[in-house]
C-alpha cells in the first residue's frame, strides 16, 4: 500500500473579461477496490455549485458554470489517496482467444471496446498484429508482447504530438507521450478483438526511473479471461501497480479529459497546469506547464478550451 498527496491546479487567465464559462471536469478518483480516497477537495474560482454525476463509463464527472464576468478561472484538486493494488497475480489468466470470445459474446459493453478506429494505415497495425497474435497463446502473453513492442519501438518525447495527433501520425513519428502510446496499444489490441479501454490518472514513481511523472498519465486496461479488467502501462512496459492512481476510463482520451468547456467573450487566454505529488518519505515532485493560446477571431464568441487544457495535462 502507498499513500500519495496529489495537488492539481488548472488555471486559465484571460487578457479581458469573459463570462458564461461552462465546464465539465473528470478530476475525481475512480471508485474501485484498488484505491481508497482519504480526502479530496475540489476548489473552483467563484465557488460555483458542482453537479456531480456518473457518466456512461462509470466515471464521476462534474459540471459547473461561472456566469459572472471574470478574467481568471482556477480548478484546484487536493487529493490524498491510498493505493491498494499489490503485485498482481496473473497466474489464473491463462485463457486464450477462445476463452476470451466466450466471455465477450453477448456482453455489449465489452463488444463495444473491441472495435478499432478507422484509420488510413490500418495495414501497419495488421503487420504488428501478425507478429504477436497466436490463437493458442494466452491473452496475457499477447498483451505483454504488444506493450513491449510499443515501449521498444516508440520514443518517449514531449512536445512532438498534441491531443489532435492521430494514430496514423503516431505510426509515422515513432515518438510521443503516454496518451499516444495508449491510443496505439488500444488500436493494436482491438484489432485482435481484445476488449481494451483508455485510462487517465497519475503515475507516482518517486525517482525510480519510470516515465510520465507530473501532469496526468495515461495507460490501458484490458479484459483478461477469468480476471476482468487489468491495467498495463505501455509508456513504462509494466502492469499497473500501486504507483498508478486512476481518475477515469473510456474508449479514448476524449472520454477522460480532466477539464473541457467553453466561455463567451473575445479574449486571449493563457493556460497553466501545476501538479505536485507528495510521497510518504517526504519527497515532493512538482511540475508546471504553460501553454500560450492564440487570440480568437472577433466573430468567434464561443471559445473551446478543451483542446488546450488537454494538451497541457496529457504531457
N, C-alpha and C positions, 0 to 999 in steps of 0.2 A: 504494500500500500504506500501511496505517496500523497502528500498534500501540497497544493500549489496555490499561490495568491496571484491572480491574474488581473491586471489593470489595463483596460482597453478604452481608448478615447478616440472618437471620430469627430473632428472639428471642421466645420465649414465657415469660412469668413468671406463676406461679400463687400465689394467696394461701394455699394449703395444699398439702400433698404430694399428688402424683398418681403413678400407676405404669402399667406396661404400655403405654407410648406406642409405637404402631406407625405408621410414616410411610413415605410414598413421595415421592421428590424427582426433579425433572427440572431440574437446575441445571447439567448437563454440556453444553458447547457441542456443537452439531450437527456431526457429522463429514461434511464436504463439501469440495470443491476450493476454495471461495471463502473459507475461513478456516483458519488454521494455529494450533493450540494450542501456545504456547511453554511455558507452565507452568500447572498447575491443581491447587490443593489444596482439599480439602473437609474441614472440621473440624467435628465434632459433639460436643456435650456427652457425657461419659462414654465417649467414643471407641468407639462400637459398631461392629461389623462391618457393612459396607455390601455388600449383594448387588447387583451391577450387571448389568443385562441390557438387551437391545434390545426395545422394545415393538412393538406392531402397526404403528406408523407409522415405525419405524426410529430412534426416539429412544433415547438412552442414559438409562436410568432407574435409580434406586437404591431399595432397600428396607432399612430398618433398624428396630430396636426398642430401647427403653430400658426394661427390665423393672423395675429398681430404683426405689425412691421418689425423687422429685426435685421441686423447685419452680422449675426453670428448664430450658429446652431451647433451645440455640443451634445453628443451622445456618449455617455460615460458608463462603463460597466466595471464594477468592482466585485470580483468573484473569488471565493475561497472554496476549493473543491478537493475531495479525496478520490483518487482513482483506485479501484478495487480489482482491476484486472491483473491477476497473477499470470505467470507464464502459461500460455495456452497449451493444453494437451490436445494435440490434433491426431492422436493415435486412433481415435474412434472414427475419423473421417477418411476412410479408405475407399469410399464409394466412387465408382467411375461414372461415365456419362449416362450409362443405362440407369443406374441408381438415381442420378440427378433428374433424369427425364421423368421418372415415376413420381418424384416429389414435386416437380414443377407442373405436371399436367393438371389441368382444371384449376390451377391456382392463378387467377388473373393478375394478382399483384406481382407475382414472380414472372409471369409470362411477359408482362409489360417491360420488365427490366432485362429481358433477353434480346431486345430488338436494337441492333446497331443503328447509328445515324447514317443517313445517305450522304456519302462523301465522294469526291471525284476520284481519289486514289485508293479506292477500296481494294484494288488488286494488290497493293503493297501490304495491306492488312492480311489478305489471304496468304501472301508469301510468309508472313510471320506465323500465321496460324498453322500452316503446313509443317513448320519446323517443330511445333510443340504439341499438336493435338494427336493423341492416340486414344482410341476408344477404350482400350484396356487400362490405361493409366488412371490413377485417382485424380479427381478434380483438384485436390490439394496440390498434388505434384505439378499439374499443368499450370495452375495459378502461380506457383513459385517460379516456374521456368519463365513465364511471361513477365513477371515482375522483375526478375533478374535481367531479362533481355532489355527492358526499358531502362533499368538502372545502368546497365553496362554500355548501352549504345547511344544514350542521350545525355548531354552535358547540362548540369545544373548551372544556369546563368540568368541572373536578374537583368531586367531591362530590355530583353530581346523580344518578349511577347507581351500581349495585353489580354484583357478578358475577351476581346473580339477575335483573337487568334484561333484559327480553325485547326481541326485535326490534320487536314491536308498540309497546312503550313508547318505544323509541328513535325510532320514526317519529312519535310524538306529542310527545316532549320537544324534538326537534330539537337536542339537546345531548348531550354525553357525553365519553368519553375514547377512547383508542386502541382498546381492546377493543371498545367499542360500534361504532365506525366500521368495524372489521374485520368484525364479525358482520353489519353491514348490507350491506357490499360483497359479502360471501360470498353472502348471500341474493339479491342482485340478479344476480350473475354466474351462480349455479347455476340461477336461473330461466331463464337463456338457455342452459342446458346447457353452460356453460363450467366445466371442472374447476378447482376452487379449494380452497385449504386455509389454515387459520389458522396463523400463525407467532408464537411468543413469543421475546423476546430483549431486547436493549438498543439504544438509539439514542445515539450519541456525537457530537453536532454541534459541541461546543466553541464555544458562544456565537454560532452563526451564525443564530439565529432559528428553528430548527426546533423543533417542539413534541414533548414527550414525554420529554425528558431526565430521568433519575432514575427510580428504581424499575425496573420492567420495561416494555418496549414491546411492541406487537402490530401486525402488518401481515398482508398476504395474499400468497400465491403462486398464480399462475395458470399453466395449461398453455397455452403458445403453440405453434402449429403450427411444425414444423421447429426448435424451440428447447427445448421441455420446460418445466420449472418456472422461472418468473421472478417475483421479488418486486416488489410495489407497495405503497406506504405511503399509504393514504388520509388519515391524520392530517396528513400534510405534502404530499400530492399529488405524490409523486416515485416514480420507480422506485428500488428498493433499491440502495444503494451501499456503499462502504467504511465508511460511518458506521453501518451496521447489523451487529450481532452476533447470530447466530441460536442459540437454545437448543433449541427443539422445534417440531414441526409436528403438525397433527392436523385433525380435522374442525371442532373449535371449541375454546374455551378449556379445557373440561373435560379434553381430551386433553393439554394443555400446562401444567397447573398446576405452578408451581415447587415447592410443598410441600402435601401433604394427608395426613390421617391421623386417628387417634383416640387418646384416652387413657382410663384408668379412674380415676375419682375424682370428688368433689364439690368443684369449685374454680372460683373466678372467675379468669379469665386476662386478662392484658394482652399485646398483641402489638406489637412494634416491628420495623420493617423499615428497614434502613440500606443505601444504595447509594452508592458513590463511583466515579467514572470519572476515571482519570488519563490525561492526554494527553502526547504526545511533547514539547510545548512547555513542559511543567512545570505547566500549569493542571490543577487538580483540581476537579471538580464533586461536591458531596456533598448528599445529601437523606435525612432521617429521617422516617418516617411512624409515628404511633402510633394504634392502634385500641383503643378500650375495649370490652370484651366484657361482656355481662350475666351475672349469676350463674345457674347452671343449677338446674332443679328437682331436689329431692332424689332423686326416683325415677329421674332421668336419670343413670345412672352412666357411660355411654359418651358422650363429648362429641366431636362432629365439629369439627375445626379447619380443615378445608379452606376453608370459605367466607370466614372472616375473614382467613385468610392470603392468599387470592387477592385479596380486596378491597384489602388494603393494597398488594399488589405490582402490581396492574394499573393504578394511577393514574399 
